[in-house]
């Protein structure tokens, strides 16, 4: 058995899965914001809403990363 691979509990696996979902959604929002910004007449209200949602997602990603990734003091 490889000691580098930690054994993950079901809760940790769920957190990792949720983290990947959030990161994908964050990337999708980024692409949407970029596409809306390239329109001839960009919808500034929609862009602002998407940016706000992206910030909320980023906050949630940071919270989950704090739980998942150990705080190692070298």
mmJSON file of the N, C-alpha and C atoms, coordinates in Angstrom:
{"data_MODEL":{"atom_site":{
"group_PDB":["ATOM","ATOM","ATOM","ATOM","ATOM","ATOM","ATOM","ATOM","ATOM","ATOM","ATOM","ATOM","ATOM","ATOM","ATOM","ATOM","ATOM","ATOM","ATOM","ATOM","ATOM","ATOM","ATOM","ATOM","ATOM","ATOM","ATOM","ATOM","ATOM","ATOM","ATOM","ATOM","ATOM","ATOM","ATOM","ATOM","ATOM","ATOM","ATOM","ATOM","ATOM","ATOM","ATOM","ATOM","ATOM","ATOM","ATOM","ATOM","ATOM","ATOM","ATOM","ATOM","ATOM","ATOM","ATOM","ATOM","ATOM","ATOM","ATOM","ATOM","ATOM","ATOM","ATOM","ATOM","ATOM","ATOM","ATOM","ATOM","ATOM","ATOM","ATOM","ATOM","ATOM","ATOM","ATOM","ATOM","ATOM","ATOM","ATOM","ATOM","ATOM","ATOM","ATOM","ATOM","ATOM","ATOM","ATOM","ATOM","ATOM","ATOM","ATOM","ATOM","ATOM","ATOM","ATOM","ATOM","ATOM","ATOM","ATOM","ATOM","ATOM","ATOM","ATOM","ATOM","ATOM","ATOM","ATOM","ATOM","ATOM","ATOM","ATOM","ATOM","ATOM","ATOM","ATOM","ATOM","ATOM","ATOM","ATOM","ATOM","ATOM","ATOM","ATOM","ATOM","ATOM","ATOM","ATOM","ATOM","ATOM","ATOM","ATOM","ATOM","ATOM","ATOM","ATOM","ATOM","ATOM","ATOM","ATOM","ATOM","ATOM","ATOM","ATOM","ATOM","ATOM","ATOM","ATOM","ATOM","ATOM","ATOM","ATOM","ATOM","ATOM","ATOM","ATOM","ATOM","ATOM","ATOM","ATOM","ATOM","ATOM","ATOM","ATOM","ATOM","ATOM","ATOM","ATOM","ATOM","ATOM","ATOM","ATOM","ATOM","ATOM","ATOM","ATOM","ATOM","ATOM","ATOM","ATOM","ATOM","ATOM","ATOM","ATOM","ATOM","ATOM","ATOM","ATOM","ATOM","ATOM","ATOM","ATOM","ATOM","ATOM","ATOM","ATOM","ATOM","ATOM","ATOM","ATOM","ATOM","ATOM","ATOM","ATOM","ATOM","ATOM","ATOM","ATOM","ATOM","ATOM","ATOM","ATOM","ATOM","ATOM","ATOM","ATOM","ATOM","ATOM","ATOM","ATOM","ATOM","ATOM","ATOM"],
"id":[1,2,3,4,5,6,7,8,9,10,11,12,13,14,15,16,17,18,19,20,21,22,23,24,25,26,27,28,29,30,31,32,33,34,35,36,37,38,39,40,41,42,43,44,45,46,47,48,49,50,51,52,53,54,55,56,57,58,59,60,61,62,63,64,65,66,67,68,69,70,71,72,73,74,75,76,77,78,79,80,81,82,83,84,85,86,87,88,89,90,91,92,93,94,95,96,97,98,99,100,101,102,103,104,105,106,107,108,109,110,111,112,113,114,115,116,117,118,119,120,121,122,123,124,125,126,127,128,129,130,131,132,133,134,135,136,137,138,139,140,141,142,143,144,145,146,147,148,149,150,151,152,153,154,155,156,157,158,159,160,161,162,163,164,165,166,167,168,169,170,171,172,173,174,175,176,177,178,179,180,181,182,183,184,185,186,187,188,189,190,191,192,193,194,195,196,197,198,199,200,201,202,203,204,205,206,207,208,209,210,211,212,213,214,215,216,217,218,219,220,221,222],
"type_symbol":["N","C","C","N","C","C","N","C","C","N","C","C","N","C","C","N","C","C","N","C","C","N","C","C","N","C","C","N","C","C","N","C","C","N","C","C","N","C","C","N","C","C","N","C","C","N","C","C","N","C","C","N","C","C","N","C","C","N","C","C","N","C","C","N","C","C","N","C","C","N","C","C","N","C","C","N","C","C","N","C","C","N","C","C","N","C","C","N","C","C","N","C","C","N","C","C","N","C","C","N","C","C","N","C","C","N","C","C","N","C","C","N","C","C","N","C","C","N","C","C","N","C","C","N","C","C","N","C","C","N","C","C","N","C","C","N","C","C","N","C","C","N","C","C","N","C","C","N","C","C","N","C","C","N","C","C","N","C","C","N","C","C","N","C","C","N","C","C","N","C","C","N","C","C","N","C","C","N","C","C","N","C","C","N","C","C","N","C","C","N","C","C","N","C","C","N","C","C","N","C","C","N","C","C","N","C","C","N","C","C","N","C","C","N","C","C","N","C","C","N","C","C"],
"label_atom_id":["N","CA","C","N","CA","C","N","CA","C","N","CA","C","N","CA","C","N","CA","C","N","CA","C","N","CA","C","N","CA","C","N","CA","C","N","CA","C","N","CA","C","N","CA","C","N","CA","C","N","CA","C","N","CA","C","N","CA","C","N","CA","C","N","CA","C","N","CA","C","N","CA","C","N","CA","C","N","CA","C","N","CA","C","N","CA","C","N","CA","C","N","CA","C","N","CA","C","N","CA","C","N","CA","C","N","CA","C","N","CA","C","N","CA","C","N","CA","C","N","CA","C","N","CA","C","N","CA","C","N","CA","C","N","CA","C","N","CA","C","N","CA","C","N","CA","C","N","CA","C","N","CA","C","N","CA","C","N","CA","C","N","CA","C","N","CA","C","N","CA","C","N","CA","C","N","CA","C","N","CA","C","N","CA","C","N","CA","C","N","CA","C","N","CA","C","N","CA","C","N","CA","C","N","CA","C","N","CA","C","N","CA","C","N","CA","C","N","CA","C","N","CA","C","N","CA","C","N","CA","C","N","CA","C","N","CA","C","N","CA","C","N","CA","C","N","CA","C","N","CA","C","N","CA","C","N","CA","C"],
"label_alt_id":[null,null,null,null,null,null,null,null,null,null,null,null,null,null,null,null,null,null,null,null,null,null,null,null,null,null,null,null,null,null,null,null,null,null,null,null,null,null,null,null,null,null,null,null,null,null,null,null,null,null,null,null,null,null,null,null,null,null,null,null,null,null,null,null,null,null,null,null,null,null,null,null,null,null,null,null,null,null,null,null,null,null,null,null,null,null,null,null,null,null,null,null,null,null,null,null,null,null,null,null,null,null,null,null,null,null,null,null,null,null,null,null,null,null,null,null,null,null,null,null,null,null,null,null,null,null,null,null,null,null,null,null,null,null,null,null,null,null,null,null,null,null,null,null,null,null,null,null,null,null,null,null,null,null,null,null,null,null,null,null,null,null,null,null,null,null,null,null,null,null,null,null,null,null,null,null,null,null,null,null,null,null,null,null,null,null,null,null,null,null,null,null,null,null,null,null,null,null,null,null,null,null,null,null,null,null,null,null,null,null,null,null,null,null,null,null,null,null,null,null,null,null],
"label_comp_id":["UNK","UNK","UNK","UNK","UNK","UNK","UNK","UNK","UNK","UNK","UNK","UNK","UNK","UNK","UNK","UNK","UNK","UNK","UNK","UNK","UNK","UNK","UNK","UNK","UNK","UNK","UNK","UNK","UNK","UNK","UNK","UNK","UNK","UNK","UNK","UNK","UNK","UNK","UNK","UNK","UNK","UNK","UNK","UNK","UNK","UNK","UNK","UNK","UNK","UNK","UNK","UNK","UNK","UNK","UNK","UNK","UNK","UNK","UNK","UNK","UNK","UNK","UNK","UNK","UNK","UNK","UNK","UNK","UNK","UNK","UNK","UNK","UNK","UNK","UNK","UNK","UNK","UNK","UNK","UNK","UNK","UNK","UNK","UNK","UNK","UNK","UNK","UNK","UNK","UNK","UNK","UNK","UNK","UNK","UNK","UNK","UNK","UNK","UNK","UNK","UNK","UNK","UNK","UNK","UNK","UNK","UNK","UNK","UNK","UNK","UNK","UNK","UNK","UNK","UNK","UNK","UNK","UNK","UNK","UNK","UNK","UNK","UNK","UNK","UNK","UNK","UNK","UNK","UNK","UNK","UNK","UNK","UNK","UNK","UNK","UNK","UNK","UNK","UNK","UNK","UNK","UNK","UNK","UNK","UNK","UNK","UNK","UNK","UNK","UNK","UNK","UNK","UNK","UNK","UNK","UNK","UNK","UNK","UNK","UNK","UNK","UNK","UNK","UNK","UNK","UNK","UNK","UNK","UNK","UNK","UNK","UNK","UNK","UNK","UNK","UNK","UNK","UNK","UNK","UNK","UNK","UNK","UNK","UNK","UNK","UNK","UNK","UNK","UNK","UNK","UNK","UNK","UNK","UNK","UNK","UNK","UNK","UNK","UNK","UNK","UNK","UNK","UNK","UNK","UNK","UNK","UNK","UNK","UNK","UNK","UNK","UNK","UNK","UNK","UNK","UNK","UNK","UNK","UNK","UNK","UNK","UNK"],
"label_asym_id":["A","A","A","A","A","A","A","A","A","A","A","A","A","A","A","A","A","A","A","A","A","A","A","A","A","A","A","A","A","A","A","A","A","A","A","A","A","A","A","A","A","A","A","A","A","A","A","A","A","A","A","A","A","A","A","A","A","A","A","A","A","A","A","A","A","A","A","A","A","A","A","A","A","A","A","A","A","A","A","A","A","A","A","A","A","A","A","A","A","A","A","A","A","A","A","A","A","A","A","A","A","A","A","A","A","A","A","A","A","A","A","A","A","A","A","A","A","A","A","A","A","A","A","A","A","A","A","A","A","A","A","A","A","A","A","A","A","A","A","A","A","A","A","A","A","A","A","A","A","A","A","A","A","A","A","A","A","A","A","A","A","A","A","A","A","A","A","A","A","A","A","A","A","A","A","A","A","A","A","A","A","A","A","A","A","A","A","A","A","A","A","A","A","A","A","A","A","A","A","A","A","A","A","A","A","A","A","A","A","A","A","A","A","A","A","A","A","A","A","A","A","A"],
"label_entity_id":["1","1","1","1","1","1","1","1","1","1","1","1","1","1","1","1","1","1","1","1","1","1","1","1","1","1","1","1","1","1","1","1","1","1","1","1","1","1","1","1","1","1","1","1","1","1","1","1","1","1","1","1","1","1","1","1","1","1","1","1","1","1","1","1","1","1","1","1","1","1","1","1","1","1","1","1","1","1","1","1","1","1","1","1","1","1","1","1","1","1","1","1","1","1","1","1","1","1","1","1","1","1","1","1","1","1","1","1","1","1","1","1","1","1","1","1","1","1","1","1","1","1","1","1","1","1","1","1","1","1","1","1","1","1","1","1","1","1","1","1","1","1","1","1","1","1","1","1","1","1","1","1","1","1","1","1","1","1","1","1","1","1","1","1","1","1","1","1","1","1","1","1","1","1","1","1","1","1","1","1","1","1","1","1","1","1","1","1","1","1","1","1","1","1","1","1","1","1","1","1","1","1","1","1","1","1","1","1","1","1","1","1","1","1","1","1","1","1","1","1","1","1"],
"label_seq_id":[1,1,1,2,2,2,3,3,3,4,4,4,5,5,5,6,6,6,7,7,7,8,8,8,9,9,9,10,10,10,11,11,11,12,12,12,13,13,13,14,14,14,15,15,15,16,16,16,17,17,17,18,18,18,19,19,19,20,20,20,21,21,21,22,22,22,23,23,23,24,24,24,25,25,25,26,26,26,27,27,27,28,28,28,29,29,29,30,30,30,31,31,31,32,32,32,33,33,33,34,34,34,35,35,35,36,36,36,37,37,37,38,38,38,39,39,39,40,40,40,41,41,41,42,42,42,43,43,43,44,44,44,45,45,45,46,46,46,47,47,47,48,48,48,49,49,49,50,50,50,51,51,51,52,52,52,53,53,53,54,54,54,55,55,55,56,56,56,57,57,57,58,58,58,59,59,59,60,60,60,61,61,61,62,62,62,63,63,63,64,64,64,65,65,65,66,66,66,67,67,67,68,68,68,69,69,69,70,70,70,71,71,71,72,72,72,73,73,73,74,74,74],
"pdbx_PDB_ins_code":[null,null,null,null,null,null,null,null,null,null,null,null,null,null,null,null,null,null,null,null,null,null,null,null,null,null,null,null,null,null,null,null,null,null,null,null,null,null,null,null,null,null,null,null,null,null,null,null,null,null,null,null,null,null,null,null,null,null,null,null,null,null,null,null,null,null,null,null,null,null,null,null,null,null,null,null,null,null,null,null,null,null,null,null,null,null,null,null,null,null,null,null,null,null,null,null,null,null,null,null,null,null,null,null,null,null,null,null,null,null,null,null,null,null,null,null,null,null,null,null,null,null,null,null,null,null,null,null,null,null,null,null,null,null,null,null,null,null,null,null,null,null,null,null,null,null,null,null,null,null,null,null,null,null,null,null,null,null,null,null,null,null,null,null,null,null,null,null,null,null,null,null,null,null,null,null,null,null,null,null,null,null,null,null,null,null,null,null,null,null,null,null,null,null,null,null,null,null,null,null,null,null,null,null,null,null,null,null,null,null,null,null,null,null,null,null,null,null,null,null,null,null],
"Cartn_x":[0.848,0.0,0.89,0.449,1.21,0.832,1.825,1.566,1.245,1.494,1.214,-0.283,-1.045,-2.48,-3.246,-3.78,-4.543,-5.876,-6.325,-7.622,-8.666,-9.592,-10.582,-11.898,-12.499,-13.816,-14.86,-16.072,-17.16,-17.398,-17.307,-17.509,-16.425,-15.184,-14.093,-14.264,-14.706,-14.95,-16.053,-17.091,-18.186,-17.695,-16.821,-16.268,-15.416,-14.622,-13.792,-14.675,-15.744,-16.657,-17.338,-17.781,-18.437,-17.462,-16.207,-15.179,-14.99,-14.932,-14.768,-15.967,-17.181,-18.382,-18.334,-17.969,-17.912,-16.851,-15.705,-14.642,-15.072,-15.81,-16.3,-17.331,-18.236,-19.251,-18.598,-17.552,-16.812,-16.18,-15.586,-14.97,-16.029,-17.196,-18.278,-18.778,-18.908,-19.337,-18.314,-17.047,-15.983,-16.099,-16.351,-16.504,-17.745,-18.825,-20.049,-19.847,-19.163,-18.884,-18.025,-17.044,-16.166,-16.968,-17.857,-18.662,-19.615,-20.239,-21.143,-20.393,-19.161,-18.362,-17.96,-17.933,-17.534,-18.707,-19.906,-21.09,-21.012,-21.635,-21.618,-22.184,-23.279,-23.854,-23.99,-22.959,-22.991,-24.062,-24.7,-25.715,-24.988,-24.765,-23.984,-24.645,-25.969,-26.68,-26.453,-26.546,-26.323,-24.877,-23.944,-22.525,-22.295,-22.894,-22.739,-23.318,-24.465,-25.073,-24.195,-23.658,-22.794,-21.507,-20.97,-19.754,-20.026,-21.193,-21.568,-21.699,-22.334,-22.496,-21.123,-20.239,-18.886,-18.134,-18.308,-17.672,-18.213,-19.516,-20.12,-19.545,-19.425,-18.842,-17.396,-16.65,-15.249,-15.135,-16.022,-16.025,-16.29,-17.239,-17.562,-16.399,-15.739,-14.577,-13.475,-13.214,-12.172,-12.508,-13.776,-14.186,-13.952,-14.334,-14.161,-12.686,-11.902,-10.464,-9.812,-10.286,-9.74,-10.018,-11.149,-11.489,-10.705,-10.639,-10.043,-8.52,-7.913,-6.456,-5.919,-5.051,-4.523,-3.632,-3.661,-2.852,-1.503,-0.524,0.781,1.748,2.337,3.349,4.7,5.455,6.743,7.855],
"Cartn_y":[-1.18,0.0,1.24,2.257,3.494,4.433,4.888,5.773,7.199,7.536,8.879,9.117,8.048,8.174,8.075,9.189,9.135,8.435,7.745,7.089,8.142,8.368,9.416,8.828,9.527,9.11,9.534,9.06,9.429,10.946,11.548,12.993,13.755,13.286,13.941,13.772,12.582,12.352,13.276,13.456,14.342,15.783,16.189,17.55,17.754,16.747,16.843,16.944,16.155,16.195,17.559,18.073,19.389,20.483,20.353,21.32,21.332,20.163,20.091,20.706,20.453,21.034,22.56,23.082,24.526,25.157,24.497,25.02,25.041,24.008,23.967,25.053,25.234,26.284,27.67,27.852,29.117,29.388,28.362,28.503,28.794,28.14,28.386,29.828,30.324,31.706,32.672,32.361,33.198,33.268,32.117,32.073,32.854,32.741,33.47,34.972,35.39,36.82,37.337,36.559,36.942,37.055,36.095,36.106,37.305,37.586,38.738,40.049,40.11,41.319,41.584,40.535,40.677,41.023,41.061,41.387,42.862,43.212,44.616,45.58,45.187,45.988,45.065,45.016,44.075,44.441,43.418,43.592,43.733,44.986,45.253,44.708,44.711,44.184,42.676,41.975,40.52,40.213,40.979,40.778,40.988,42.028,42.299,41.162,40.639,39.515,38.269,37.991,36.822,36.978,38.182,38.43,38.246,38.697,38.538,37.051,36.298,34.854,34.172,34.638,34.081,34.319,35.495,35.789,34.898,34.66,33.773,32.361,31.912,30.59,30.538,31.591,31.631,31.536,32.233,32.154,30.724,30.062,28.684,27.748,27.98,27.169,27.318,28.531,28.794,28.1,28.13,27.466,25.962,25.354,23.908,23.56,24.362,24.106,24.173,25.064,25.168,23.899,23.27,22.023,20.851,20.792,19.638,19.635,20.793,20.85,21.089,20.24,20.408,21.657,22.267,23.452,22.975,22.855,22.308,23.471,23.461,24.456,23.789,24.323,23.701,24.278],
"Cartn_z":[0.0,0.0,0.0,-0.685,-0.801,0.338,1.106,2.242,1.806,0.535,0.045,-0.185,-0.362,-0.614,0.694,1.174,2.419,2.198,3.211,3.142,3.495,2.572,2.75,3.251,4.188,4.667,3.641,3.838,2.931,2.951,4.128,4.24,3.466,3.565,2.84,1.336,0.913,-0.512,-1.012,-0.196,-0.573,-0.676,0.247,0.201,-1.048,-1.386,-2.597,-3.84,-3.88,-5.022,-5.109,-3.97,-3.936,-4.381,-3.947,-4.329,-5.84,-6.452,-7.913,-8.629,-8.101,-8.696,-8.635,-7.48,-7.302,-8.195,-8.307,-9.159,-10.622,-11.044,-12.421,-12.658,-11.7,-11.818,-11.848,-11.048,-11.019,-12.384,-12.971,-14.292,-15.355,-15.247,-16.201,-16.112,-14.881,-14.703,-15.293,-15.105,-15.652,-17.174,-17.804,-19.261,-19.698,-18.931,-19.259,-19.159,-18.11,-17.927,-19.084,-19.467,-20.58,-21.873,-22.13,-23.346,-23.357,-22.221,-22.144,-22.348,-21.863,-22.016,-23.454,-24.274,-25.681,-26.595,-26.061,-26.868,-27.284,-28.416,-28.863,-27.817,-27.185,-26.098,-24.897,-24.059,-22.933,-21.909,-21.364,-20.327,-18.982,-18.582,-17.376,-16.115,-16.073,-14.907,-14.777,-15.897,-15.879,-15.509,-16.031,-15.709,-14.218,-13.656,-12.22,-11.383,-11.793,-11.061,-11.119,-12.301,-12.446,-11.632,-11.614,-10.822,-9.332,-8.892,-7.479,-7.135,-8.041,-7.822,-7.818,-8.693,-8.762,-7.452,-6.855,-5.571,-4.451,-4.464,-3.464,-3.615,-4.852,-5.096,-4.611,-4.877,-4.452,-2.934,-2.23,-0.765,-0.293,-0.944,-0.561,-0.88,-2.015,-2.393,-1.345,-0.905,0.092,1.409,1.799,3.042,2.965,1.847,1.702,1.611,0.904,0.816,2.197,3.039,4.394,5.19,4.923,5.623,5.041,3.722,3.018,3.115,2.872,2.86,4.271,4.716,6.073,6.164,7.322,7.582,8.118,7.227,7.597,7.854,9.01,9.348,9.151,8.203,7.882,8.733],
"occupancy":[1.0,1.0,1.0,1.0,1.0,1.0,1.0,1.0,1.0,1.0,1.0,1.0,1.0,1.0,1.0,1.0,1.0,1.0,1.0,1.0,1.0,1.0,1.0,1.0,1.0,1.0,1.0,1.0,1.0,1.0,1.0,1.0,1.0,1.0,1.0,1.0,1.0,1.0,1.0,1.0,1.0,1.0,1.0,1.0,1.0,1.0,1.0,1.0,1.0,1.0,1.0,1.0,1.0,1.0,1.0,1.0,1.0,1.0,1.0,1.0,1.0,1.0,1.0,1.0,1.0,1.0,1.0,1.0,1.0,1.0,1.0,1.0,1.0,1.0,1.0,1.0,1.0,1.0,1.0,1.0,1.0,1.0,1.0,1.0,1.0,1.0,1.0,1.0,1.0,1.0,1.0,1.0,1.0,1.0,1.0,1.0,1.0,1.0,1.0,1.0,1.0,1.0,1.0,1.0,1.0,1.0,1.0,1.0,1.0,1.0,1.0,1.0,1.0,1.0,1.0,1.0,1.0,1.0,1.0,1.0,1.0,1.0,1.0,1.0,1.0,1.0,1.0,1.0,1.0,1.0,1.0,1.0,1.0,1.0,1.0,1.0,1.0,1.0,1.0,1.0,1.0,1.0,1.0,1.0,1.0,1.0,1.0,1.0,1.0,1.0,1.0,1.0,1.0,1.0,1.0,1.0,1.0,1.0,1.0,1.0,1.0,1.0,1.0,1.0,1.0,1.0,1.0,1.0,1.0,1.0,1.0,1.0,1.0,1.0,1.0,1.0,1.0,1.0,1.0,1.0,1.0,1.0,1.0,1.0,1.0,1.0,1.0,1.0,1.0,1.0,1.0,1.0,1.0,1.0,1.0,1.0,1.0,1.0,1.0,1.0,1.0,1.0,1.0,1.0,1.0,1.0,1.0,1.0,1.0,1.0,1.0,1.0,1.0,1.0,1.0,1.0,1.0,1.0,1.0,1.0,1.0,1.0],
"B_iso_or_equiv":[0.0,0.0,0.0,0.0,0.0,0.0,0.0,0.0,0.0,0.0,0.0,0.0,0.0,0.0,0.0,0.0,0.0,0.0,0.0,0.0,0.0,0.0,0.0,0.0,0.0,0.0,0.0,0.0,0.0,0.0,0.0,0.0,0.0,0.0,0.0,0.0,0.0,0.0,0.0,0.0,0.0,0.0,0.0,0.0,0.0,0.0,0.0,0.0,0.0,0.0,0.0,0.0,0.0,0.0,0.0,0.0,0.0,0.0,0.0,0.0,0.0,0.0,0.0,0.0,0.0,0.0,0.0,0.0,0.0,0.0,0.0,0.0,0.0,0.0,0.0,0.0,0.0,0.0,0.0,0.0,0.0,0.0,0.0,0.0,0.0,0.0,0.0,0.0,0.0,0.0,0.0,0.0,0.0,0.0,0.0,0.0,0.0,0.0,0.0,0.0,0.0,0.0,0.0,0.0,0.0,0.0,0.0,0.0,0.0,0.0,0.0,0.0,0.0,0.0,0.0,0.0,0.0,0.0,0.0,0.0,0.0,0.0,0.0,0.0,0.0,0.0,0.0,0.0,0.0,0.0,0.0,0.0,0.0,0.0,0.0,0.0,0.0,0.0,0.0,0.0,0.0,0.0,0.0,0.0,0.0,0.0,0.0,0.0,0.0,0.0,0.0,0.0,0.0,0.0,0.0,0.0,0.0,0.0,0.0,0.0,0.0,0.0,0.0,0.0,0.0,0.0,0.0,0.0,0.0,0.0,0.0,0.0,0.0,0.0,0.0,0.0,0.0,0.0,0.0,0.0,0.0,0.0,0.0,0.0,0.0,0.0,0.0,0.0,0.0,0.0,0.0,0.0,0.0,0.0,0.0,0.0,0.0,0.0,0.0,0.0,0.0,0.0,0.0,0.0,0.0,0.0,0.0,0.0,0.0,0.0,0.0,0.0,0.0,0.0,0.0,0.0,0.0,0.0,0.0,0.0,0.0,0.0],
"pdbx_formal_charge":[null,null,null,null,null,null,null,null,null,null,null,null,null,null,null,null,null,null,null,null,null,null,null,null,null,null,null,null,null,null,null,null,null,null,null,null,null,null,null,null,null,null,null,null,null,null,null,null,null,null,null,null,null,null,null,null,null,null,null,null,null,null,null,null,null,null,null,null,null,null,null,null,null,null,null,null,null,null,null,null,null,null,null,null,null,null,null,null,null,null,null,null,null,null,null,null,null,null,null,null,null,null,null,null,null,null,null,null,null,null,null,null,null,null,null,null,null,null,null,null,null,null,null,null,null,null,null,null,null,null,null,null,null,null,null,null,null,null,null,null,null,null,null,null,null,null,null,null,null,null,null,null,null,null,null,null,null,null,null,null,null,null,null,null,null,null,null,null,null,null,null,null,null,null,null,null,null,null,null,null,null,null,null,null,null,null,null,null,null,null,null,null,null,null,null,null,null,null,null,null,null,null,null,null,null,null,null,null,null,null,null,null,null,null,null,null,null,null,null,null,null,null],
"auth_seq_id":[1,1,1,2,2,2,3,3,3,4,4,4,5,5,5,6,6,6,7,7,7,8,8,8,9,9,9,10,10,10,11,11,11,12,12,12,13,13,13,14,14,14,15,15,15,16,16,16,17,17,17,18,18,18,19,19,19,20,20,20,21,21,21,22,22,22,23,23,23,24,24,24,25,25,25,26,26,26,27,27,27,28,28,28,29,29,29,30,30,30,31,31,31,32,32,32,33,33,33,34,34,34,35,35,35,36,36,36,37,37,37,38,38,38,39,39,39,40,40,40,41,41,41,42,42,42,43,43,43,44,44,44,45,45,45,46,46,46,47,47,47,48,48,48,49,49,49,50,50,50,51,51,51,52,52,52,53,53,53,54,54,54,55,55,55,56,56,56,57,57,57,58,58,58,59,59,59,60,60,60,61,61,61,62,62,62,63,63,63,64,64,64,65,65,65,66,66,66,67,67,67,68,68,68,69,69,69,70,70,70,71,71,71,72,72,72,73,73,73,74,74,74],
"auth_comp_id":["UNK","UNK","UNK","UNK","UNK","UNK","UNK","UNK","UNK","UNK","UNK","UNK","UNK","UNK","UNK","UNK","UNK","UNK","UNK","UNK","UNK","UNK","UNK","UNK","UNK","UNK","UNK","UNK","UNK","UNK","UNK","UNK","UNK","UNK","UNK","UNK","UNK","UNK","UNK","UNK","UNK","UNK","UNK","UNK","UNK","UNK","UNK","UNK","UNK","UNK","UNK","UNK","UNK","UNK","UNK","UNK","UNK","UNK","UNK","UNK","UNK","UNK","UNK","UNK","UNK","UNK","UNK","UNK","UNK","UNK","UNK","UNK","UNK","UNK","UNK","UNK","UNK","UNK","UNK","UNK","UNK","UNK","UNK","UNK","UNK","UNK","UNK","UNK","UNK","UNK","UNK","UNK","UNK","UNK","UNK","UNK","UNK","UNK","UNK","UNK","UNK","UNK","UNK","UNK","UNK","UNK","UNK","UNK","UNK","UNK","UNK","UNK","UNK","UNK","UNK","UNK","UNK","UNK","UNK","UNK","UNK","UNK","UNK","UNK","UNK","UNK","UNK","UNK","UNK","UNK","UNK","UNK","UNK","UNK","UNK","UNK","UNK","UNK","UNK","UNK","UNK","UNK","UNK","UNK","UNK","UNK","UNK","UNK","UNK","UNK","UNK","UNK","UNK","UNK","UNK","UNK","UNK","UNK","UNK","UNK","UNK","UNK","UNK","UNK","UNK","UNK","UNK","UNK","UNK","UNK","UNK","UNK","UNK","UNK","UNK","UNK","UNK","UNK","UNK","UNK","UNK","UNK","UNK","UNK","UNK","UNK","UNK","UNK","UNK","UNK","UNK","UNK","UNK","UNK","UNK","UNK","UNK","UNK","UNK","UNK","UNK","UNK","UNK","UNK","UNK","UNK","UNK","UNK","UNK","UNK","UNK","UNK","UNK","UNK","UNK","UNK","UNK","UNK","UNK","UNK","UNK","UNK"],
"auth_asym_id":["A","A","A","A","A","A","A","A","A","A","A","A","A","A","A","A","A","A","A","A","A","A","A","A","A","A","A","A","A","A","A","A","A","A","A","A","A","A","A","A","A","A","A","A","A","A","A","A","A","A","A","A","A","A","A","A","A","A","A","A","A","A","A","A","A","A","A","A","A","A","A","A","A","A","A","A","A","A","A","A","A","A","A","A","A","A","A","A","A","A","A","A","A","A","A","A","A","A","A","A","A","A","A","A","A","A","A","A","A","A","A","A","A","A","A","A","A","A","A","A","A","A","A","A","A","A","A","A","A","A","A","A","A","A","A","A","A","A","A","A","A","A","A","A","A","A","A","A","A","A","A","A","A","A","A","A","A","A","A","A","A","A","A","A","A","A","A","A","A","A","A","A","A","A","A","A","A","A","A","A","A","A","A","A","A","A","A","A","A","A","A","A","A","A","A","A","A","A","A","A","A","A","A","A","A","A","A","A","A","A","A","A","A","A","A","A","A","A","A","A","A","A"],
"auth_atom_id":["N","CA","C","N","CA","C","N","CA","C","N","CA","C","N","CA","C","N","CA","C","N","CA","C","N","CA","C","N","CA","C","N","CA","C","N","CA","C","N","CA","C","N","CA","C","N","CA","C","N","CA","C","N","CA","C","N","CA","C","N","CA","C","N","CA","C","N","CA","C","N","CA","C","N","CA","C","N","CA","C","N","CA","C","N","CA","C","N","CA","C","N","CA","C","N","CA","C","N","CA","C","N","CA","C","N","CA","C","N","CA","C","N","CA","C","N","CA","C","N","CA","C","N","CA","C","N","CA","C","N","CA","C","N","CA","C","N","CA","C","N","CA","C","N","CA","C","N","CA","C","N","CA","C","N","CA","C","N","CA","C","N","CA","C","N","CA","C","N","CA","C","N","CA","C","N","CA","C","N","CA","C","N","CA","C","N","CA","C","N","CA","C","N","CA","C","N","CA","C","N","CA","C","N","CA","C","N","CA","C","N","CA","C","N","CA","C","N","CA","C","N","CA","C","N","CA","C","N","CA","C","N","CA","C","N","CA","C","N","CA","C","N","CA","C","N","CA","C","N","CA","C","N","CA","C","N","CA","C"],
"pdbx_PDB_model_num":[1,1,1,1,1,1,1,1,1,1,1,1,1,1,1,1,1,1,1,1,1,1,1,1,1,1,1,1,1,1,1,1,1,1,1,1,1,1,1,1,1,1,1,1,1,1,1,1,1,1,1,1,1,1,1,1,1,1,1,1,1,1,1,1,1,1,1,1,1,1,1,1,1,1,1,1,1,1,1,1,1,1,1,1,1,1,1,1,1,1,1,1,1,1,1,1,1,1,1,1,1,1,1,1,1,1,1,1,1,1,1,1,1,1,1,1,1,1,1,1,1,1,1,1,1,1,1,1,1,1,1,1,1,1,1,1,1,1,1,1,1,1,1,1,1,1,1,1,1,1,1,1,1,1,1,1,1,1,1,1,1,1,1,1,1,1,1,1,1,1,1,1,1,1,1,1,1,1,1,1,1,1,1,1,1,1,1,1,1,1,1,1,1,1,1,1,1,1,1,1,1,1,1,1,1,1,1,1,1,1,1,1,1,1,1,1,1,1,1,1,1,1]
}}}
